[in-house]
């Protein structure tokens, strides 16, 4: 143990100086980045396949609307950039368990011994929710959003629909990552309640404000269209309610153990 670290034997907390905290953060971020880079180079072999997965909602929407329009590459490097972005997102999905483990390992250094056991559950839960959020958008929300856009009639007969592959991929990837991060809501709620930052009763009373905030967040985090905003706002609120249910379940288990 370094000189700037002290351990409280009673609660197992490691007390570190600011410099030691920064060193720990740098080390954890370095490990997370190193793992991500290794997975990224491996993901390059599947980048083209995942690019097809990313663009599949557009293809499905076009077929559903009966429109036969192919994506176009406006810039010479556009297909290559889509391939690289797809490989990056695929690498982030695969390496997310390792990345979240490193981030929560840094957080756990300042927690009590019994609280660290909770962190061991949180890291894989975060990775699962992140992957679930990305896949939920790609497989469920994105096809519905594109079908709405494809079937929207502007009322003019001289409109030519020719979307670029880069802009289409960016639209899908941005919202997929937003959904992945938004799906961390239950973990954040359970962690805050478990650490005593906020009471479950206060969270329950804040429902109406959370409902409004979900739509505000959907408007800020998504492109300026109502469909995308609603598509994010409603799952956000459902996830909030899921976090409250998880808090009640966790409290019930703690009371049962303390009673026994």
Residue pairs with C-beta under 8 A, 6 or more apart in sequence:
1 7
2 20
4 16
4 17
4 19
4 20
5 14
5 15
5 16
5 17
5 20
6 14
6 15
7 13
7 14
7 15
8 15
11 112
11 113
12 112
12 113
12 116
13 110
13 111
13 112
13 113
14 109
14 110
16 24
16 109
16 110
21 109
24 106
24 109
25 106
28 102
28 103
28 105
28 106
29 102
31 98
31 102
32 98
32 99
32 102
32 103
35 95
35 98
35 99
35 102
36 91
36 92
36 95
36 98
36 99
38 95
39 91
39 94
39 95
39 98
40 87
40 88
40 91
40 95
42 91
42 94
43 50
43 87
43 88
43 90
43 91
43 94
44 87
46 87
46 90
47 83
47 84
47 86
47 87
47 90
48 83
48 86
50 86
50 87
50 89
50 90
51 82
51 83
51 86
51 169
53 86
53 138
54 86
54 89
54 138
54 169
54 172
54 173
54 176
55 71
55 165
55 168
55 169
55 172
56 138
57 138
57 142
57 143
57 145
57 146
57 172
58 71
58 146
58 163
58 168
58 172
60 143
60 146
60 147
61 143
61 146
61 147
61 149
61 150
62 68
62 69
62 146
62 150
64 143
64 147
64 150
65 147
65 150
65 151
67 150
67 161
69 161
69 162
69 163
71 163
71 164
71 165
71 168
72 162
72 163
72 164
72 165
73 79
73 164
73 165
73 166
74 164
74 166
75 166
78 164
78 165
78 166
79 165
81 166
82 165
82 166
82 169
85 169
85 170
85 173
86 169
86 173
89 134
89 173
89 176
89 177
92 99
93 130
93 131
93 134
96 126
96 127
96 130
96 131
97 123
97 124
97 127
99 127
100 123
100 124
100 126
100 127
100 130
101 123
101 124
101 127
103 123
104 119
104 122
104 123
104 126
105 119
105 123
107 119
108 115
108 116
108 119
111 119
111 195
115 194
115 195
118 191
118 194
122 187
122 190
122 191
125 187
126 184
126 187
129 180
129 183
129 184
129 186
129 187
130 180
130 181
130 183
130 184
131 180
132 183
133 176
133 179
133 180
133 181
133 182
133 183
133 184
134 176
134 177
134 179
134 180
136 179
136 183
136 235
137 172
137 175
137 176
137 178
137 179
137 180
138 172
138 176
141 175
141 179
141 231
141 235
142 172
142 175
142 176
144 231
145 175
145 227
145 228
145 231
148 227
149 227
171 223
174 223
175 222
175 223
175 228
175 232
178 221
178 222
178 232
179 232
179 235
182 217
182 221
182 232
182 235
182 236
182 239
183 235
183 239
185 236
185 239
185 240
185 242
185 243
186 239
186 240
186 242
186 243
186 246
187 243
188 243
189 203
189 240
189 243
189 244
189 246
189 247
190 243
190 246
190 247
190 250
192 198
193 199
193 200
193 203
193 247
193 250
194 247
194 250
200 244
200 247
200 248
200 251
203 243
203 244
203 247
204 244
207 240
210 237
210 240
211 237
214 232
214 233
214 234
214 236
214 237
214 240
215 229
215 230
215 233
217 232
217 233
217 236
218 228
218 229
218 230
218 231
218 232
218 233
218 236
219 229
221 232
222 228
222 229
222 231
222 232
